[in-house]
Amino acid sequence: MSSTPTRRRWAALVALAPVVLAAACLPSGGAAGSVRQGDALDGGMQSAGDVGYEHAQVGEEYWAGLPLPWNVSGHDIQLTKAEFTHVPAGIKVIEYRAFDGADTDGNVLFARADGKGSVADLFKVRDHAGRPVTVKAKTGSHVYYVARVKVTGPIHGNLSGCRFWYTEGSTAYQQQLDCSTIVRLGPPLEDEK
């Protein structure tokens, strides 16, 4: 009796082991902790164009709004988080918050964080970030996300790419929406001095 066939089988199994292990480590759509690519959201008009502010000052802080998410699916979802995916040199994100549009007289697209100008002091508004926000099927969210940013120097590029995380039932999703906020250094506006 020859042991050659057994050695060949062991050699084949050892050769396949890395392939089997690699396949076992790949995330699957239904695995716990995995996040699927979503398509339930639309960013409306804010995803179709640029928001801009050309009077930023080095050292100042501002609120930069992300698009108001619309649930275009036929199912209710729970928004859990949002962020800009590209933050250019010259801008630092300090934090993300989520506000109810009813508490801020609409959605803030871009505003000073010190309360000067036409937008009220958003530090006094209830922050919904960190709590799931239900968005009914075929409706817009009543809560929108903003980033508090600080201008640290000359700005090279735009705040862009907005990623949202949400759940539908027990399945987690993330989705990228188009967005672009142009922030440039310039003289302060009269009512901001």
Secondary structure in CASP SS format (residue, H / E / C, confidence):
PFRMAT SS
TARGET T0000
AUTHOR 0000-0000-0000
METHOD secondary structure of the structure
MODEL  1
M C 1.00
S C 1.00
S C 1.00
T H 1.00
P H 1.00
T H 1.00
R H 1.00
R H 1.00
R H 1.00
W H 1.00
A H 1.00
A H 1.00
L H 1.00
V H 1.00
A H 1.00
L H 1.00
A H 1.00
P H 1.00
V H 1.00
V H 1.00
L H 1.00
A H 1.00
A H 1.00
A H 1.00
C H 1.00
L C 1.00
P C 1.00
S C 1.00
G C 1.00
G C 1.00
A C 1.00
A C 1.00
G C 1.00
S C 1.00
V C 1.00
R E 1.00
Q E 1.00
G C 1.00
D C 1.00
A C 1.00
L E 1.00
D E 1.00
G C 1.00
G H 1.00
M H 1.00
Q H 1.00
S H 1.00
A C 1.00
G C 1.00
D E 1.00
V E 1.00
G E 1.00
Y E 1.00
E E 1.00
H E 1.00
A E 1.00
Q C 1.00
V C 1.00
G C 1.00
E C 1.00
E E 1.00
Y E 1.00
W E 1.00
A E 1.00
G E 1.00
L C 1.00
P C 1.00
L C 1.00
P C 1.00
W E 1.00
N E 1.00
V C 1.00
S C 1.00
G C 1.00
H C 1.00
D C 1.00
I E 1.00
Q E 1.00
L E 1.00
T E 1.00
K E 1.00
A E 1.00
E E 1.00
F E 1.00
T E 1.00
H E 1.00
V C 1.00
P C 1.00
A E 1.00
G E 1.00
I E 1.00
K E 1.00
V E 1.00
I E 1.00
E E 1.00
Y E 1.00
R E 1.00
A E 1.00
F E 1.00
D E 1.00
G H 1.00
A H 1.00
D H 1.00
T C 1.00
D C 1.00
G C 1.00
N C 1.00
V C 1.00
L C 1.00
F E 1.00
A E 1.00
R E 1.00
A C 1.00
D C 1.00
G C 1.00
K C 1.00
G C 1.00
S C 1.00
V C 1.00
A C 1.00
D C 1.00
L H 1.00
F H 1.00
K H 1.00
V C 1.00
R C 1.00
D C 1.00
H C 1.00
A C 1.00
G C 1.00
R C 1.00
P C 1.00
V E 1.00
T E 1.00
V E 1.00
K C 1.00
A C 1.00
K C 1.00
T E 1.00
G E 1.00
S C 1.00
H C 1.00
V E 1.00
Y E 1.00
Y E 1.00
V E 1.00
A E 1.00
R E 1.00
V E 1.00
K E 1.00
V E 1.00
T E 1.00
G E 1.00
P E 1.00
I E 1.00
H E 1.00
G C 1.00
N C 1.00
L E 1.00
S E 1.00
G E 1.00
C E 1.00
R E 1.00
F E 1.00
W E 1.00
Y E 1.00
T E 1.00
E E 1.00
G C 1.00
S C 1.00
T E 1.00
A E 1.00
Y E 1.00
Q E 1.00
Q E 1.00
Q E 1.00
L E 1.00
D E 1.00
C E 1.00
S E 1.00
T E 1.00
I E 1.00
V E 1.00
R E 1.00
L E 1.00
G C 1.00
P C 1.00
P C 1.00
L C 1.00
E H 1.00
D H 1.00
E H 1.00
K C 1.00
END
